[in-house]
Amino acid sequence: MDHSFLLPLQKTTHLDNKHVVFGRVLKGQDVVRLCENIQTQSDRPTKLVLIVNCGEILPGQDDGVSFPDDGDSVPGYPEDSDIKSSQTDLIIEVTESVRQLGNKFFTASDINNAINKYEKTLRYLNFSQDSFNEKIRTSKITCYSNLAACYLKLGQNSETLELCDKALSLDNNNVKALFRKAQAQFNTKDYEDCIQNLKVALLHDKDNKEIKNFLIKAQKLQDVITKKQQKAFSNLFGGSDA
């Protein structure tokens, strides 16, 4: 007899009054939420989602789900916590603690765990119904910028640009976001936009030596491209008449 194992993420009324045994997730709810929140296109996930080595777990066997040993006992998704969206002060307290853990991981060059903590922080910040709270807004900017720094280290420039844009949508003069966006643009050889963002960043942090040096570097490469273009146009239109 064939059997199917389904993990529904929404109401499945079509299974009512059928020969179905229902259960619930006891551990690993974060994994379920992670799968649930992957973007879809035409009802298919845009990223590969695999369930491997599944089956019955016998008593005493390792279930593969470990509890974090970093002191973070807050569920990965606010929907699975006891926190209400109206509890702004509690959300701020929780997210600050999780974000600081992300900072520790980033400092230790544990980029993947840093990403996990920053993304978790953002889930709770976005869960808050007090979207106009200044502390909530500031923390969102910081997390988007920190995530951009993580993806920049991983060499994922498109993700870096997207996260910088999210930070800049909340504060268009944020120096760190401008600089990280410029670095990603430099990596993709978009020197013109890179230079523009560096100049804007310097307007708000004129003594930043790192940005100044990076601007000089970008301008030199852009000058090389400009000279090549000028030479190409000169050769194209500089010939004598037949």
C-alpha positions, 0 to 999 in steps of 0.5 A, spaced: 500 500 500 502 506 498 502 512 503 504 519 502 507 524 508 504 531 507 506 537 511 501 542 510 503 549 511 495 552 510 488 549 511 487 543 508 480 542 508 480 537 502 482 532 507 477 533 512 473 526 513 478 522 509 483 516 512 488 521 514 492 521 521 494 528 523 500 529 527 504 536 529 511 538 529 515 537 536 522 539 534 525 543 528 519 548 526 524 553 524 526 548 518 518 548 516 518 555 517 524 556 512 521 552 507 515 555 507 518 562 506 522 560 500 519 565 494 515 561 489 514 562 482 508 559 479 507 555 485 514 552 485 520 554 490 525 558 486 530 555 490 531 547 491 528 544 497 530 537 499 527 532 504 533 527 505 534 521 509 526 521 512 523 516 515 521 513 522 526 515 528 526 510 533 527 511 540 534 513 542 536 515 535 538 522 534 533 526 530 538 531 527 535 537 531 539 540 536 538 546 540 542 552 539 548 553 544 549 560 543 544 562 548 539 564 543 532 560 546 527 565 542 524 561 536 526 562 529 520 565 527 515 570 531 509 566 529 512 560 533 513 565 539 509 567 545 510 575 543 505 579 540 506 584 535 503 589 539 509 588 544 514 593 541 518 594 547 519 586 548 520 586 541 526 591 541 529 587 547 529 580 544 531 583 537 537 587 540 540 580 544 539 576 537 543 582 533 548 582 538 549 575 537 550 576 530 555 581 531 559 576 535 558 571 529 560 576 524 567 578 528 569 571 529 568 570 521 562 565 522 558 569 516 553 563 515 551 564 523 551 571 523 546 571 517 541 567 520 541 571 526 540 578 522 535 575 518 531 572 525 532 579 528 529 582 521 523 577 522 521 580 529 522 587 527 517 586 521 513 582 525 512 589 530 505 592 528 509 599 530 512 600 524 513 607 525 517 606 532 524 610 531 528 604 534 525 599 530 526 603 524 534 604 526 535 597 528 532 595 521 537 599 517 543 596 521 540 589 520 540 590 512 547 593 512 550 588 517 547 583 512 549 586 506 556 586 509 555 578 510 554 577 503 559 582 501 564 577 504 561 571 501 562 575 494 554 575 493 554 582 490 547 582 487 544 580 494 549 585 497 546 591 492 539 589 494 540 589 502 543 596 501 537 598 497 533 596 503 537 600 508 537 606 504 530 606 503 529 607 510 535 612 510 538 614 504 544 617 507 546 611 511 554 611 510 555 604 511 550 602 506 552 607 501 559 604 502 557 597 501 553 598 495 559 602 492 564 596 494 559 591 490 558 596 484 566 596 484 566 588 484 561 588 478 565 593 475 560 599 475 565 604 477 561 610 475 555 608 480 560 606 485 564 613 485 557 616 485 555 613 492 562 614 495 562 621 493 555 621 497 558 617 503 563 622 503 558 628 504 556 625 510 563 622 513 568 627 510 574 624 514 573 617 512 580 615 510 577 608 507 572 611 503 577 616 500 582 611 498 576 606 495 574 612 491 581 614 489 582 606 487 575 606 483 576 613 479 583 610 477 579 604 474 574 609 471 579 613 468 582 607 464 575 605 461 574 612 459 581 613 456 580 607 452 573 609 450 575 616 447 581 612 443 576 607 440 571 613 438 577 617 436 579 611 431 572 610 429 571 618 427 578 620 426 580 617 419 581 621 412 576 621 407 576 616 401 
